[in-house]
């Protein structure tokens, strides 16, 4: 943490993987452009570091959670050119945490989700010895059963776990995106996976603002495959069982 020339407190982030800073900056600016959920302002960046405004610390409240739900619905509705589309000026070879993530535009959600958000991480887990042939075959069968979706490409945060939602006492702020075009239920499924204060209020306000398709709860496991597999690649066996369970349940 540091202080800018105008006296504002800022956060200086270093140690990014090559190209990750550019991807994060593009994502932050794309989310901010929707004007629906607060995002820290980018002060400066280069290949080695990123400087953004610090979000003041506060406590989450039910009212803030409802505003967050409505804002998240608006963010998703701002849309994307295609599934897998990167933010403007964002790289095709991006990152989610320290795992690689390809942003390759596609028209069909089901085939794109299987090809670019599930199977690449299964292959990485197989290469690391975390999964064997039986587990790989299970994920391939699950991918073959992914249903078609009529949802248009949404503007996703892309890494929407609780640690990337900060509360200042009045609003929820978004940080550390892995932004891309995707299915809006994927962001919501990640909130379910890792928890979120007043999550029931967030989802209710979201659904009131932008009604979700019937059967959403039955699809949560499907949308959690992506973050669970990323965590399996990053952290190994501790998340592998959850990923396998999600594939089996789906």
C-alpha distance (Angstrom), angle and dihedral (degrees) to the residues before:
residue distance angle dihedral
X1 . . .
X2 3.81 . .
X3 3.81 142.7 .
X4 3.79 127.6 -101.7
X5 3.80 126.4 -136.0
X6 3.82 91.5 -95.4
X7 3.81 92.3 52.6
X8 3.79 98.4 -101.8
X9 3.77 118.7 138.3
X10 3.78 111.6 -116.4
X11 3.79 136.9 -174.4
X12 3.81 118.8 -129.8
X13 3.81 113.6 -155.0
X14 3.79 120.3 -164.1
X15 3.78 137.5 168.5
X16 3.79 98.3 57.5
X17 3.77 120.4 162.3
X18 3.84 113.0 -105.9
X19 3.81 108.4 -70.8
X20 3.81 94.2 6.9
X21 3.81 94.2 108.9
X22 3.79 92.1 56.3
X23 3.81 90.4 48.9
X24 3.80 92.8 49.5
X25 3.80 93.7 47.8
X26 3.81 91.5 49.3
X27 3.79 89.8 48.8
X28 3.80 94.8 48.7
X29 3.80 91.6 49.7
X30 3.82 92.5 46.8
X31 3.79 91.9 51.6
X32 3.81 91.7 45.2
X33 3.81 90.8 51.1
X34 3.81 90.0 64.9
X35 3.82 88.6 63.3
X36 3.80 94.2 -149.2
X37 3.83 108.2 102.5
X38 3.82 122.5 30.6
X39 3.81 115.7 -104.7
X40 3.83 125.4 -176.0
X41 3.79 114.8 -102.1
X42 3.80 116.0 -110.0
X43 3.82 107.7 -124.3
X44 3.80 99.3 -179.3
X45 3.77 141.6 -28.9
X46 3.77 144.5 -178.7
X47 3.78 135.0 171.3
X48 3.81 92.0 -72.3
X49 3.79 106.6 39.0
X50 3.79 146.3 18.3
X51 3.82 126.6 -150.4
X52 3.81 118.6 -159.1
X53 3.79 135.4 163.8
X54 3.79 114.6 -88.5
X55 3.81 116.4 -114.4
X56 3.84 109.9 -130.7
X57 3.80 113.1 -117.3
X58 3.79 118.0 -111.2
X59 3.76 143.6 145.1
X60 3.81 123.1 -86.7
X61 3.78 115.8 -116.8
X62 3.79 134.9 -168.3
X63 3.81 90.7 -112.8
X64 3.81 91.8 51.5
X65 3.81 89.8 47.8
X66 3.80 90.8 54.3
X67 3.80 91.1 49.5
X68 3.79 88.2 48.7
X69 3.80 91.4 52.3
X70 3.78 92.1 51.5
X71 3.79 91.7 43.9
X72 3.78 92.4 49.7
X73 3.81 89.5 52.0
X74 3.80 88.7 52.7
X75 3.79 91.8 47.8
X76 3.79 91.7 53.1
X77 3.81 91.2 45.6
X78 3.82 89.8 55.6
X79 3.78 83.1 76.3
X80 3.77 138.1 -162.9
X81 3.81 132.9 -110.2
X82 3.82 92.1 -111.5
X83 3.78 144.0 -19.5
X84 3.77 106.8 -72.9
X85 3.80 92.9 18.0
X86 3.81 112.9 149.4
X87 3.81 121.0 -133.0
X88 3.81 115.2 -90.2
X89 3.81 108.1 -72.4
X90 3.81 89.3 8.2
X91 3.81 120.7 131.4
X92 3.77 125.4 -106.6
X93 3.80 89.2 -135.3
X94 3.79 101.1 59.1
X95 3.81 137.8 153.2
X96 3.79 142.4 -117.5
X97 3.77 105.2 -158.9
X98 3.81 102.6 -44.2
X99 3.80 94.4 -31.5
X100 3.82 120.6 99.6
X101 3.80 116.9 -111.0
X102 3.81 125.0 -170.5
X103 3.79 117.7 -142.8
X104 3.80 102.1 -159.8
X105 3.83 114.6 157.2
X106 3.81 117.7 -121.5
X107 3.80 135.9 171.2
X108 3.81 100.5 -142.3
X109 3.80 117.6 64.6
X110 3.83 99.5 -159.2
X111 3.80 96.8 52.3
X112 3.82 92.5 40.3
X113 3.82 92.9 49.9
X114 3.80 90.7 51.3
X115 3.80 95.9 43.7
X116 3.82 100.6 39.9
X117 3.82 107.3 21.6
X118 3.82 105.8 34.0
X119 3.80 115.2 22.2
X120 3.85 98.7 45.8
X121 3.81 90.1 60.3
X122 3.80 92.2 43.9
X123 3.81 87.9 56.1
X124 3.81 91.7 48.6
X125 3.81 90.2 50.1
X126 3.82 90.6 49.2
X127 3.81 90.7 49.8
X128 3.81 89.2 51.7
X129 3.81 91.5 50.4
X130 3.82 93.4 -115.5
X131 3.80 93.2 116.4
X132 3.77 128.1 36.0
X133 3.82 130.3 -155.4
X134 3.82 93.3 -81.1
X135 3.81 93.2 55.4
X136 3.81 91.7 44.5
X137 3.81 90.0 52.7
X138 3.81 90.1 49.9
X139 3.81 91.9 56.4
X140 3.80 91.1 46.0
X141 3.83 89.7 53.9
X142 3.79 90.0 48.4
X143 3.81 90.9 51.1
X144 3.80 90.1 52.6
X145 3.82 88.5 57.8
X146 3.80 98.3 50.4
X147 3.81 105.3 127.4
X148 3.76 123.8 -128.9
X149 3.79 115.1 -102.1
X150 3.77 131.3 -148.8
X151 3.81 91.9 -159.2
X152 3.82 115.3 119.5
X153 3.82 118.6 -126.8
X154 3.80 109.3 -75.8
X155 3.79 127.5 -151.7
X156 3.82 99.6 -111.2
X157 3.77 131.0 -164.1
X158 3.79 83.0 -148.0
X159 3.83 99.7 -158.3
X160 3.79 100.3 51.0
X161 3.76 103.1 162.4
X162 3.78 122.3 141.1
X163 3.82 94.1 -96.3
X164 3.80 90.5 61.7
X165 3.81 93.0 55.1
X166 3.82 111.9 77.8
X167 3.81 124.4 -170.6
X168 3.80 122.5 -149.0
X169 3.81 97.0 -174.1
X170 3.80 93.6 -90.7
X171 3.80 109.1 36.2
X172 3.80 140.6 25.7
X173 3.81 114.9 -121.3
X174 3.80 128.9 -157.9
X175 3.80 122.5 -133.6
X176 3.83 137.9 167.4
X177 3.81 99.3 26.5
X178 3.78 128.0 -171.9
X179 3.79 86.9 -162.0
X180 3.80 123.4 -168.8
X181 3.77 141.9 130.0
X182 3.79 112.4 -77.2
X183 3.80 147.9 124.5
X184 3.81 112.1 -48.9
X185 3.81 91.8 -136.3
X186 3.82 89.9 66.1
X187 3.81 92.2 68.2
X188 3.81 90.4 47.0
X189 3.80 92.4 47.7
X190 3.80 90.1 54.6
X191 3.81 90.0 53.8
X192 3.81 87.9 53.5
X193 3.80 92.0 47.8
X194 3.79 99.2 53.1
X195 3.79 100.1 24.0
X196 3.79 132.3 -115.0
X197 3.81 131.3 -150.1
X198 3.81 111.8 -96.2
X199 3.79 90.2 0.4
X200 3.80 92.2 165.8
X201 3.82 89.0 58.6
X202 3.81 91.7 46.7
X203 3.80 92.9 52.7
X204 3.81 94.8 42.0
X205 3.80 92.0 51.9
X206 3.81 90.8 45.4
X207 3.80 92.0 50.2
X208 3.79 91.6 47.6
X209 3.80 91.3 51.7
X210 3.84 97.3 40.3
X211 3.83 111.2 11.0
X212 3.79 114.1 -133.0
X213 3.80 122.5 -131.7
X214 3.79 118.9 -96.4
X215 3.78 115.0 -90.0
X216 3.80 95.8 32.3
X217 3.78 93.4 141.4
X218 3.79 90.4 55.4
X219 3.81 89.0 56.3
X220 3.82 97.7 49.8
X221 3.81 92.3 94.3
X222 3.79 90.9 51.0
X223 3.79 92.2 53.8
X224 3.81 91.6 44.2
X225 3.80 91.4 60.5
X226 3.80 90.3 82.6
X227 3.84 98.7 54.4
X228 3.81 92.8 37.2
X229 3.79 91.7 53.6
X230 3.80 91.8 46.3
X231 3.80 89.0 52.9
X232 3.80 90.2 47.1
X233 3.81 89.1 55.5
X234 3.81 92.6 46.1
X235 3.81 100.8 39.0
X236 3.80 105.9 19.2
X237 3.76 130.4 -147.2
X238 3.82 97.3 5.8
X239 3.83 90.1 75.4
X240 3.81 99.0 29.4
X241 3.81 94.4 84.4
X242 3.80 91.7 52.0
X243 3.80 91.4 49.9
X244 3.81 91.6 49.7
X245 3.81 91.0 47.4
X246 3.80 91.2 51.3
X247 3.80 91.2 50.8
X248 3.81 91.5 48.5
X249 3.80 93.7 48.2
X250 3.78 90.9 49.6
